[in-house]
């Protein structure tokens, strides 16, 4: 009997280690298909092939499932953006371009873009989701981006703009583009076209931000 049990241990441990991701995968599928409000924890458990109690071992509430999805999919992107923006020295337009292109590349992944899509769809009914998203993502990234803009102004790369409002101008067109596509179903003929939108946006953005005849 001992010989039979020996190989089960590693297999069971691998299965247990994978369960949180399996639960999140099931939750994401159901949130996309049915919406956050209509999805029950028991539905997620059934889709994941687990008991309801087993789901609660990893995620104590339905809100914790969405929080887990944000942490798994979006928080790593926020962390990468922080690294690119927070430690960059020199022309901030280079860091802004690289970060926006990184985000645009990630948003092509249907599983990733599903997270902000859910937030946008459910935030009116569940305002705590917006608070969670703000705490997990926005509160970390926005201040770093504002400091980058302020440093670029001080170093003569950018004209004297309002750093806080400029960051909103940087991310605003991308957010509106997603809202138009995901909420109002107004999609360009060639699909979401994030690459095309981004290059157009950067061209307009930097024409407005750059110091005319600047020293840099």
N, C-alpha and C positions, 0 to 999 in steps of 0.2 A: 504493500500500500504506500509506503514511503516513496518508492520510486515513481509511483503514479502522481503523487502530490507534488513532487519536486518541480516538474516543469510548469505546474499551474501557477505557482507563486509569481514568477516574472510576468506571465501573461496577465494575471489578475492585476498586478501593479500597473502594467501599461494601460490596461483598460480603465482603472481607477484614475490614473493621471490624465487620461483623455476625456473623462466624463464632463468636466466643466466646458470644454470646447464643444463637445457633442450637444450639451444642453443649449449653449449659445447658438450653435448652428440651427437647432430646432426652433429656438425662439425667433431668430431672425427670419426664417422661412415663414413662420406663422404671423409675425408682425407685418411682414410685407404683404402676405396674402389677405389677412383679415383685419389688420390694424391693431394698434396697441390695446385699445379699450376692449375689443371683442375677444382678445386672446386670453385664455385662462391658463394658470400654471399647470393644471392637469392636462391641458391640451399639449403644452410643451413637453411634459413628462411622457405622454403617450407617443409623441413624435420622436422623442429621444430614446424610447424603449426603456424608460425607467419608471419607478414609482414616484408619486408626487412627493413623498417624504424624502426620496433620494435627491430630487431637485432642490428641496429646501436645505439640504446639507451644504450645498454650494451657493445658492442664491436665496436669501430669506424672503424675498418678495418679487413681484413682477417688475417693480421699478428697479430692483437690483439686477435683474436680467438685462434691462436696457443699459444700466450703468456699466455692466460687464461688457456689453457690446461696444460701448464708447471707449472703454479702457483698452479693449483688445484691438479695435480697428483705428480709432481716431487719435487716441492719446499718443501712440508711437509717431504719428505724423506731426503732432504738435511738438513732441520732443525733438524730432529732427529739425523742425522749423526753428526751434529755440537755439539749437546748436549752430545753425547757419546764420541766424540773425544776431545772436547774442555775442558770438566770438569773432564777428567779422570786423576787419579793419580796412578802411579805404572807402571807395565809392559805394554808397549804400544801394545804388541802382543795380549793382551786380548781385548783391545779396537778395534784394527784392525779386529780381528776375529769376534767380536760381530757386528761390523758395516757392514762388508762384508756379513755376514750371513743375517742380516736384509735386506740389499739391494737385495740379491739373492732371499729372500722370497717374497719381493715386486714385483720383476720382473717376477714372475710367473703369475701375473695378466695381461691378454691380453690387457686391456685398458691402463695399465701403461706402459708396454713395447712398446706400439704403439707410445708413444711420442718420445723416443730416436730413434726409427725406422724411424719416419718421418723426424727427424733432419738429420739422416744419408743419407736418400734418396734424400732430397731436398736441402741440404746445398750447393751443387755446383751451383745450379741455383739461390738460394736465400741465399747468404752469411750472410745476416742480421739475419737469423734464428740462425746461429752459434753464432753470437754476443749476441743475446738475451739469448740463453741457457748458454753461458759463464757468462753473467752478473747475471742471476738468480740463477745459481747453482755452476758452477765451481769456480768462483772468491770468493765464500764464503767458500767452503769446502776445497779446496786445501791448502791455507795458514795454516789453522788449523791443517790439517794432517801433513804438513811439520814441524810445531812447535812440534807436538807430537813425531815425529821421532827424532828431534833434542834433545828433553828432554830425550828420551829413551837412546840416545847415551851418553848424559852427566851423566845420572844416572847409566850407566854400564849395561843396559839391551841389548843394540844393539852394534854391532861393528861400527866403524866410517865409515859410508856411507854418500853419498850426499843426504840430506833430500829431496830436490826438485826432483831429478831423482828417488829416491826410491819410492816416491809417484806415479810417473808415472809407475814404475815397479809393484806397487800394483794394480793399476786400469787397466793397459794396457792389461793384459791377458783377463780380463772380457770384456773390450771394443772390443778387437779383436774377442773374441768368439761370441759376438753379431753381429759384422760385417760379420763374416763368415756365420753365420746362416741366418741373415736377408737380406744381400745384395747378397751373393753368393750362398745361399741355401745349405750350407754345414752344415748339422745338424747331431749330433750323432744319432746312431740307436735308442736310447731310448728317443729321443726328445731333447729339449734344455739342459737338464741335468745340470742345474745350481748348484744343491747341489753337484753333483759328481765333476764338474769342480772346485767348490770352495774348497772342501776338498783337492783335488789334488794340487791346486794352493797354498793354505796355507802351505801345507807340504813342497813344494819346496821353497816358499818364506821365511819361517822362518829358514830353513836350511841355507839360504844364508845371512839373516839379523842378526841372533843371534850371540852374542859374543862367540867365541869358548872357552869353559871352563870358561865362564864368571862368574862374582861374584854374579850374580842374579839367 
